[in-house]
């Protein structure tokens, strides 16, 4: 069974991140991902970057993933 920590590790291995938090029950996961790579990208582009970072795991290991993607600046505003 896939764990939230595995998903966090997979994202961080392929996408430079300032913060990644993943929670879930083994099938359905929620993630907050903060990366400078998201600057200038639409929300769809940001999500595509995460899907690309996860690669084949999205089809073989992860049943459902909802995510909130933020630039470091947006993250700072929401947690300032």
Secondary structure, DSSP 4 states (H G I P E B T S, - for coil): ---HHHHHHHHHHHS--SEEEEEESSSEEEEEEE-GGGTT--HHHHHHHHHHHHTTHHHHT-SEEEEEEE-HHHHHHHH-
